[in-house]
Amino acid sequence: MKPHTLTSLLLAVALLPTSSPTPAIAQPLPAQSSTTTESARQQAVQAALDALVAAGAPGALAETRDENGNWTGTAGTGDLRTHAPVPRNGRWRIGSVTKSFVAALVLKLVDEKKIVLDAPIGRYLPGLLPRQDKITVRMLLNHTGGIADYAATFDQTPAGLRRLGETTYTPRRLIALGTGLPPTSDPGVRWAYSNTGYAALGLMIEKVTGQSLPIALRTRVIVPLGLRSTYLPTTARGIAGLHPHGYMRDEKNRLEDITTFNPSNAWAAGAIVSTASDVNRFFDQLLRGRLFSPGLLAQMKQTVPVAPDFEYGLGLMKLTLSCGTTVWGHKGHIPGYATYSFHTDRRDITVAATALPSLNDAAIDQAMNQALNAEFCS
């Protein structure tokens, strides 16, 4: 069989946080000739980056990979104080894209016979969650467990975000915040985004492996896939190595640097730090089936409906774009940063994209539509 060649696009910007997990859906571009060149595609992605900055994002970064190699584009600045450029190989907080990493680790442990996908969470963590005999591991992975999102309790004002970035949360405290809210539904009834469920999955991973979550991710996912710049911090407030700075709006609507931030409030739900190259490589290898058996990859892609053209699998978002292309990946937000990473099989090519809303959501959505269409719908 002819081996697949791969294309991926990764787009990231420094921006304000947003709470919505629903990705923007691309609108089709005018019809283009089949002779559209790779250079023209890169120019279209660069135009989207420029549009992101024009909409108010301090900086933007994109990486594309295909059979012709890698291409990285940037726009704006990586530091408003020094006006340094956005580092092309810089790290940033990838937010809820972390969920795809954690879900991949859970499925790897299923492959190792350490976890049963449809077992109740009470088998592994007795007493942690209400209705522990009704909520399965699968339900936590696809957000159908009916557990409320602990992030709903966070103060999203500038003062609240500053406090959030200075406070250390334990996983059990996060879970207590979520379970202290009314359930979103009975287990298995409907989809409702829940960071609380992923905090529970993180504790389950630690229980069955006997390792901390950062070490379990490193030994079973990060190192095997050759991700050299990816790590999960627990309470460390800085980002190691080169990185673009992240910003929020303060009380006077000025941009305030929020790069230094205690990520313990995100943990298994959104605290990973990575690079464009590593995120692309992760999804490339994941969707090639390099981490676990093909049957489990098929399970990961079993989805539940969320909204028109948006479904959710086991730690994977599935979008159907207006041109009919289906893409897989995830979207992530954490104060200062947001990330989209999406992938599809097309002409023996897998495409990954990270696209971010920013300070002006409508303009950012339009810029993301440009980038997604440049890669998926041309």
Summary of the structure (lengths in Angstrom):
residues: 378
radius of gyration: 19.5
end to end distance: 26.4
largest distance: 60.3
contacts: 1390
relative contact order: 0.23
helix: 34%
strand: 19%
